[in-house]
């Protein structure tokens, strides 16, 4: 394998301290930090929660969840998919501290789900659906960031839903931005895009991450524009809480109301958050593994436990609920992240930004951060991906396109649900069509029809086999050959034996070859390979 040396990251804890990994992880962590910062704030604002709760969620997602997670590239934090749930829950429960109790319980439920091995559900998402989810997220990023790139910031950062809180939708917001753009924001975003595209191609300077250069240029340009017609408004800049004393910092934390543990509504909200957050996490985890250059497979059950630990802590100190988030994770992959050090450091940078440099952070234009996300979106939804899916055939392309359209026009979970339904339809159709090989032999002066059954014949194949047997021509010999079959479902066996007994009514002679009376599912052999030897 030609790339082995470049991707041989080492093993054990030592790999997190190797210079060759750190020189990739540290720049990547800066990029993820810059992407995560406005998303944390935007999602907190849309959720009707304190702004600091979004930042705190990102800090916990980075430092705590990444530390416990088995995924090297996944990044966790507050998720746009939970904003409606959070907003409604805070309203229904009556206060943020009671809502925090629900987050704490949700975390415990996630830990339990991980212990019970519920994470294995992530192994059953079809590849076409996961790939299409990534493409859809890319398209959403492009569509949602276009208004921010031109200075129209009516919708909150991080929104991924088609219908927006400002009574507009994804497309109407783009049209509105055409008449409400800001010249300064457009200039900053165009310069930022140019730097993001050109900077990495210059090898001597590419060691400094392009997004960091973009942010520095954005701040400088915003400062130069002051007092001119290109000046940016305050709401076109990042806005994080400014802490001037340790007492103010302490007051940013909110603690749960433990007396509300007996409130049935708390448990209902907790269960809802646990299920939705777990599903989004598993989807994101599968997606990140797909775009991981080394194609590592993340342990799903361990991830649920890590998320549960993170959400439990979030509920105890006043943070929003979190999930593994595909936008931040994709930015991590695209920036060259190698290990979980990148995710952990991004959480450290979020914490330091609030404590040490909030005034400087608040000078960053949203338009330059939009440019970074536009490029992330482009890399997720390249034209070449759509061409490849088309070449793979309609069984792959149709579920792919349906999922893309559904995710873009609704939201992540609904869209993926629609895509899964279409994917299952094609799976059932393929199983319906391909349980046997059909041959007709007339060499002996009589019609001999041979049905050679597949290696695995499940109950899904019953309809296809029943259909072909029912339409066999009269006065023929039908040979049903199970020589290659390791397993034939009982429902299919009943259909075959019923046909054998009743085919005489059409003067059909039936011969069964290697068709057993019953089959047992083959046992999986234990893998005796020592995994430590290849880790």
C-alpha positions in Angstrom: 0.0 0.0 0.0 1.8 3.2 -1.2 0.4 5.5 1.4 1.0 3.2 4.4 3.9 5.2 5.8 2.0 8.5 5.6 -1.0 7.0 7.3 0.8 4.8 9.8 -0.1 6.9 12.8 1.4 4.7 15.5 -0.4 2.8 18.2 -1.5 3.2 21.8 -1.4 6.6 23.6 2.0 7.4 22.1 0.4 8.2 18.7 -1.3 11.3 20.2 2.1 12.8 21.0 4.0 12.0 17.8 5.2 15.1 15.9 4.0 13.8 12.6 0.4 13.6 13.9 0.5 16.9 15.9 1.7 18.9 12.9 -1.6 17.9 11.3 -3.9 17.9 14.4 -2.9 21.3 15.7 -3.7 23.2 12.5 -6.9 21.2 12.1 -8.0 22.0 15.6 -7.7 25.7 14.8 -9.9 25.2 11.7 -12.5 23.2 13.7 -12.5 25.9 16.5 -13.2 28.6 13.9 -16.0 26.6 12.4 -17.5 25.6 15.7 -17.5 29.0 17.4 -20.3 30.7 15.5 -22.2 27.4 15.3 -22.2 27.0 19.1 -23.5 30.6 19.5 -26.1 30.4 16.7 -27.6 27.1 18.0 -27.7 28.5 21.5 -29.5 31.6 20.3 -32.0 29.6 18.2 -32.6 27.2 21.2 -33.7 30.1 23.5 -30.8 29.2 25.8 -27.9 31.4 27.2 -25.2 31.9 24.6 -22.6 30.5 27.0 -24.5 27.2 27.1 -23.6 26.7 23.4 -20.0 27.4 23.9 -19.9 25.2 27.0 -21.5 22.4 25.0 -18.7 22.7 22.4 -16.0 22.7 25.1 -17.4 19.5 26.7 -17.9 17.9 23.3 -14.3 18.6 22.4 -12.5 17.8 25.7 -14.7 15.2 27.4 -16.5 13.4 24.6 -13.5 13.2 22.3 -11.4 11.8 25.2 -13.9 8.9 25.8 -14.8 8.3 22.2 -13.3 5.6 20.1 -13.5 7.8 17.0 -10.4 9.7 16.0 -12.0 12.3 13.7 -15.6 12.9 15.0 -16.2 16.2 16.7 -19.1 16.8 19.1 -21.0 19.8 20.1 -24.5 21.4 20.1 -26.5 20.2 17.1 -28.9 22.1 14.9 -31.2 19.1 14.8 -32.0 19.5 18.5 -32.9 23.3 18.5 -36.6 22.8 18.1 -36.7 20.1 20.8 -34.6 22.3 23.1 -36.7 25.5 22.5 -40.0 23.7 23.1 -38.6 21.8 26.1 -37.4 24.9 27.9 -40.9 26.5 27.3 -42.8 23.4 28.4 -40.7 22.7 31.5 -40.8 26.4 32.5 -37.1 27.1 33.2 -33.6 26.3 32.0 -32.5 24.6 35.2 -35.3 22.1 35.0 -34.4 21.5 31.3 -30.8 20.8 32.5 -32.2 18.0 34.7 -33.6 16.4 31.5 -30.2 16.7 29.7 -28.6 15.0 32.7 -31.1 12.1 32.6 -30.7 11.9 28.8 -27.0 11.4 29.2 -27.6 8.5 31.6 -30.0 6.9 29.1 -27.4 7.2 26.4 -24.8 5.5 28.6 -27.3 2.7 29.2 -28.0 2.4 25.4 -24.3 2.0 24.9 -24.0 -0.7 27.5 -26.9 -2.5 26.0 -25.1 -2.4 22.6 -27.8 -0.3 20.9 -25.1 1.4 18.8 -25.1 -1.5 16.5 -28.0 0.0 14.7 -25.5 2.3 13.0 -24.1 -0.7 11.1 -27.4 -1.0 9.1 -27.4 2.4 7.4 -26.9 1.7 3.6 -23.8 3.3 2.1 -25.9 5.2 -0.5 -27.9 6.9 2.3 -24.7 7.8 4.2 -23.0 9.2 1.1 -26.1 11.1 0.1 -26.4 12.5 3.6 -22.9 13.9 3.3 -23.7 15.4 -0.1 -27.0 16.9 1.3 -25.1 18.5 4.2 -22.7 19.9 1.7 -25.5 21.5 -0.4 -27.2 22.8 2.8 -23.9 24.4 3.9 -23.6 26.2 0.6 -27.2 27.3 0.5 -27.3 28.4 4.1 -24.0 30.2 4.1 -24.6 32.2 0.9 -26.7 34.8 2.8 -24.1 35.0 5.6 -21.4 35.4 3.0 -23.1 38.6 1.6 -23.9 40.0 5.0 -27.6 38.9 5.4 -27.5 37.2 8.8 -31.2 36.9 9.6 -31.0 33.2 10.1 -28.9 31.7 12.9 -25.5 30.1 12.2 -25.8 26.3 12.1 -29.4 26.1 10.9 -29.9 23.0 8.6 -33.7 23.0 8.4 -35.5 24.0 5.2 -38.1 26.0 7.1 -36.3 28.8 9.2 -37.2 30.5 12.4 -37.4 33.8 10.6 -40.4 32.6 8.6 -38.3 32.1 5.5 -37.0 29.0 3.9 -33.5 28.1 2.5 -34.3 29.5 -1.0 -36.3 32.6 0.0 -33.5 33.6 2.4 -31.0 33.5 -0.6 -33.4 35.7 -2.6 -33.8 38.1 0.3 -30.0 38.4 0.7 -29.8 39.7 -2.9 -31.6 42.9 -1.9 -30.0 43.2 1.6 -26.4 42.4 1.0 -23.5 44.4 2.5 -20.6 45.4 0.2 -18.0 44.9 3.0 -19.2 41.4 3.8 -19.1 40.4 0.1 -15.5 41.7 -0.3 -14.4 39.8 2.8 -16.0 36.6 1.7 -14.6 36.8 -1.8 -11.1 37.5 -0.5 -11.5 34.6 2.0 -12.6 32.2 -0.7 -9.6 33.2 -2.9 -7.2 32.6 0.0 -8.8 29.3 0.9 -8.3 28.0 -2.7 -4.9 29.4 -3.4 -3.1 29.3 -0.1 -2.9 25.4 0.3 -1.3 25.2 -3.2 1.8 27.2 -2.1 3.8 24.6 -0.4 6.2 26.9 1.5 3.4 28.7 3.3 0.7 25.9 3.4 2.0 24.9 6.9 -0.1 27.8 8.3 -3.8 26.8 8.0 -5.6 28.8 5.3 -8.7 29.4 7.5 -6.5 31.1 10.2 -5.2 33.5 7.5 -8.7 34.1 6.4 -9.8 35.0 9.9 -6.8 37.4 10.3 -7.5 39.1 7.0 -11.2 39.3 7.8 -10.5 41.1 11.1 -8.1 43.5 9.4 -10.5 44.2 6.6 -13.4 44.8 9.0 -11.3 47.2 11.0 -10.2 49.1 7.8 -13.8 49.3 6.7 -14.9 51.2 9.8 -16.1 54.7 9.0 -16.6 53.8 5.3 -19.6 52.6 3.3 -18.2 49.1 3.6 -18.4 49.0 7.5 -20.0 45.9 9.0 -22.8 46.0 11.6 -22.3 44.5 15.1 -24.6 41.6 14.2 -22.3 40.7 11.2 -19.5 39.8 13.7 -19.1 37.0 16.1 -20.6 37.8 19.5 -19.5 35.7 22.5 -20.0 36.7 26.1 -17.3 39.0 27.5 -16.1 38.0 30.9 -14.2 40.6 32.9 -13.9 38.9 36.3 -13.9 35.4 37.9 -17.2 36.2 39.5 -18.8 36.9 36.1 -17.3 33.6 34.8 -18.9 31.7 37.7 -22.2 33.3 37.0 -22.2 31.9 33.5 -22.8 28.4 34.9 -26.3 27.2 35.6 -27.1 24.1 37.7 -30.0 21.7 37.4 -33.0 21.6 39.6 -32.7 18.1 41.1 -36.1 18.4 42.7 -37.7 18.1 39.2 -36.4 14.5 38.9 -40.0 13.2 39.7 -41.5 15.4 37.0 -42.9 13.1 34.2 -42.2 15.9 31.6 -38.5 15.8 32.5 -38.3 12.1 31.6 -40.3 12.6 28.4 -37.9 15.3 27.3 -34.9 13.2 28.4 -36.0 10.2 26.4 -36.6 12.3 23.3 -33.2 14.0 23.5 -31.5 10.7 24.1 -33.1 9.0 21.1 -32.7 11.9 18.7 -29.1 12.7 19.8 -28.1 9.1 19.6 -29.5 8.7 16.0 -27.8 11.9 14.9 -24.5 10.7 16.5 -24.6 7.3 14.8 -25.4 8.9 11.4 -22.5 11.3 11.8 -20.2 8.6 13.0 -20.9 6.5 9.9 -20.5 9.5 7.7 -17.1 10.5 9.2 -15.8 6.9 8.8 -16.8 7.1 5.1 -14.6 10.2 4.5 -11.7 9.2 6.8 -8.7 8.8 4.5 -7.6 5.8 6.6 -11.0 4.2 6.6 -11.0 3.5 10.4 -14.2 2.0 11.9 -15.4 3.8 15.0 -17.0 1.7 17.8 -20.6 2.8 17.9 -21.5 1.6 21.4 -18.5 3.3 22.9 -19.5 6.5 21.1 -23.0 6.3 22.8 -21.3 6.0 26.2 -19.0 8.9 25.4 -21.9 11.0 24.3 -23.9 10.0 27.4 -21.0 11.1 29.7 -20.8 14.4 27.8 -24.5 15.1 28.1 -24.6 14.1 31.8 -21.9 16.7 32.5 -23.6 19.2 30.2 -26.8 18.9 32.3 -24.8 19.3 35.6 -23.1 22.6 34.6 -25.5 24.4 32.2 -24.6 23.3 28.7 -26.8 22.5 25.7 -27.2 18.8 24.7 -24.7 17.6 22.2 -24.2 15.0 19.4 -21.4 14.1 17.0 -21.8 16.8 14.3 -21.0 16.1 10.7 -20.2 19.8 9.8 -17.4 20.1 12.4 -16.3 16.6 11.8 -16.1 17.2 8.0 -14.1 20.4 8.6 -11.7 18.3 10.8 -11.2 15.7 8.0 -10.8 18.3 5.3 -8.3 20.2 7.4 -6.1 17.1 7.6 -6.9 16.0 11.2 -5.3 12.6 12.1 -6.3 11.8 15.7 -8.7 12.9 18.4 -6.2 15.5 19.6 -7.7 17.8 17.1 -11.2 17.6 18.6 -9.8 17.9 22.1 -7.7 21.0 21.3 -10.7 22.6 19.6 -12.5 22.4 22.9 -9.5 23.9 24.7 -9.5 26.8 22.2 -13.2 27.4 22.7 -12.6 27.7 26.5 -9.5 29.9 26.1 -11.4 32.2 23.7 -14.0 33.0 26.3 -11.6 33.4 29.1 -8.7 35.3 27.4 -9.6 36.9 24.1 -13.4 37.5 23.9 -12.9 41.1 22.6 -10.6 39.9 19.8 -12.9 37.0 18.9 -15.8 39.5 18.6 -14.0 41.2 15.8 -14.2 38.2 13.5 -16.7 38.8 10.6 -19.3 36.0 10.0 -18.7 36.4 6.3 -15.1 35.0 6.4 -16.4 32.1 8.5 -19.1 31.6 5.9 -16.4 31.3 3.3 -14.8 28.5 5.3 -18.1 26.6 5.5 -18.8 27.2 1.8 -15.6 25.3 0.9 -16.4 22.5 3.3 -19.8 22.2 1.6 -18.3 22.1 -1.8 -15.9 19.3 -0.8 -18.9 17.3 0.5 -21.1 17.8 -2.6 -18.7 17.7 -5.5 -20.2 17.2 -9.0 -17.9 14.1 -9.4 -19.8 12.4 -6.6 -23.1 12.7 -8.4 -21.5 11.4 -11.6 -20.1 8.4 -9.7 -23.5 7.6 -8.2 -25.1 7.8 -11.6 -22.5 5.4 -13.0 -23.2 2.9 -10.1 -26.7 2.3 -11.4 -30.2 3.4 -10.6 -30.4 1.1 -7.5 -27.7 3.4 -6.0 -28.5 6.7 -7.7 -32.3 6.9 -7.0 -32.0 6.4 -3.1 -29.0 8.8 -3.3 -30.9 11.6 -5.0 -34.1 11.0 -2.9 -32.1 11.3 0.3 -30.3 14.4 -0.9 -33.6 16.1 -1.9 -35.3 15.0 1.3 -32.6 16.2 3.6 -32.3 19.5 1.9 -36.0 20.1 1.8 -36.8 18.9 5.4 -34.1 18.1 8.0 -31.5 15.5 8.6 -33.5 12.8 10.4 -36.6 13.1 8.3 -34.5 13.1 5.1 -32.5 10.1 6.1 -35.7 8.3 7.1 -37.1 8.9 3.6 -33.8 7.8 2.1 -33.7 4.6 4.2 -37.3 3.8 3.1 -36.3 4.1 -0.6 -33.1 2.1 0.0 -35.1 -0.7 1.7 -37.5 -0.7 -1.2 -34.7 -1.3 -3.7 -33.2 -3.9 -1.3 -36.4 -5.8 -1.2 -36.8 -5.5 -5.0 -33.4 -6.9 -5.6 -34.0 -9.8 -3.2 -37.3 -10.4 -4.9 -35.6 -10.8 -8.3 -32.4 -12.7 -7.5 -33.1 -15.8 -5.5 -32.4 -18.2 -8.3 -30.9 -18.9 -11.8 -33.5 -20.0 -14.4 -32.5 -22.3 -17.3 -34.6 -24.1 -20.0 -33.3 -27.3 -21.5 -34.9 -28.9 -24.6 -32.1 -31.2 -25.5 -33.8 -34.5 -24.6 -37.0 -33.9 -26.6 -38.8 -32.5 -23.6 -38.9 -29.3 -21.7 -36.7 -29.4 -18.6 -36.7 -26.2 -16.5 -34.0 -25.9 -13.9 -34.2 -23.4 -11.0 -30.8 -23.2 -9.3 -31.3 -21.5 -5.9 -28.9 -18.9 -4.5 -26.5 -19.4 -1.6 -28.9 -17.6 0.8 -32.6 -17.7 0.3 -34.6 -15.7 2.8 -38.3 -15.1 3.4 -37.9 -12.0 1.3 -37.4 -14.3 -1.7 -40.7 -16.2 -1.1 -42.8 -14.0 -3.4 -40.4 -14.3 -6.3 -40.1 -18.1 -6.1 -43.8 -18.5 -5.6 -44.5 -16.3 -8.7 -42.1 -18.3 -11.0 -43.4 -21.6 -9.8 -47.0 -20.6 -10.2 -46.4 -19.6 -13.9 -44.5 -22.7 -14.9 -45.8 -24.1 -18.2 -47.8 -27.4 -18.1 -46.3 -30.7 -19.3 -42.7 -29.9 -18.2 -40.2 -31.2 -15.7 -39.1 -28.7 -13.1 -35.8 -29.3 -11.3 -35.3 -27.2 -8.1 -31.6 -27.3 -7.3 -30.4 -26.4 -3.9 -26.8 -27.6 -4.3 -25.3 -24.1 -3.7 -27.7 -23.1 -0.9 -26.3 -22.8 2.6 -29.6 -21.6 4.0 -33.2 -21.7 2.8 -35.9 -20.0 4.9 -38.7 -22.2 6.2 -41.3 -20.2 4.4 -39.6 -20.8 1.1 -39.2 -24.5 1.9 -42.9 -24.8 2.6 -43.6 -23.1 -0.8 -41.3 -25.6 -2.6 -42.7 -28.7 -0.9 -46.3 -27.5 -1.4 -45.5 -27.0 -5.1 -43.9 -30.5 -5.3 -47.1 -32.1 -4.0 -49.5 -30.1 -6.1 -47.7 -29.7 -9.5 -49.2 -32.9 -10.9 -52.5 -30.9 -11.5 -50.6 -29.3 -14.5 -48.8 -32.5 -15.4 -45.6 -31.1 -14.1 -42.9 -33.4 -12.7 -40.9 -31.9 -9.9 -37.4 -33.0 -8.9 -35.7 -31.6 -5.8 -31.9 -31.7 -5.7 -30.1 -31.1 -2.3 -33.2 -29.5 -0.8 -33.2 -30.3 2.9 -36.3 -30.6 5.1 -34.9 -27.8 7.4 -31.9 -25.5 7.5 -30.2 -23.8 10.5 -28.5 -20.5 10.2 -24.8 -21.1 9.9 -22.8 -20.2 13.0 -20.2 -17.5 12.8 -16.8 -18.8 13.5 -15.0 -17.0 16.2 -12.2 -14.7 15.0 -9.1 -16.0 16.7 -6.9 -13.2 15.3 -5.2 -11.2 18.0 -6.4 -7.7 17.4 -3.6 -6.2 19.5 -1.1 -7.5 16.9 -2.6 -5.4 14.1 -3.8 -2.4 16.1 
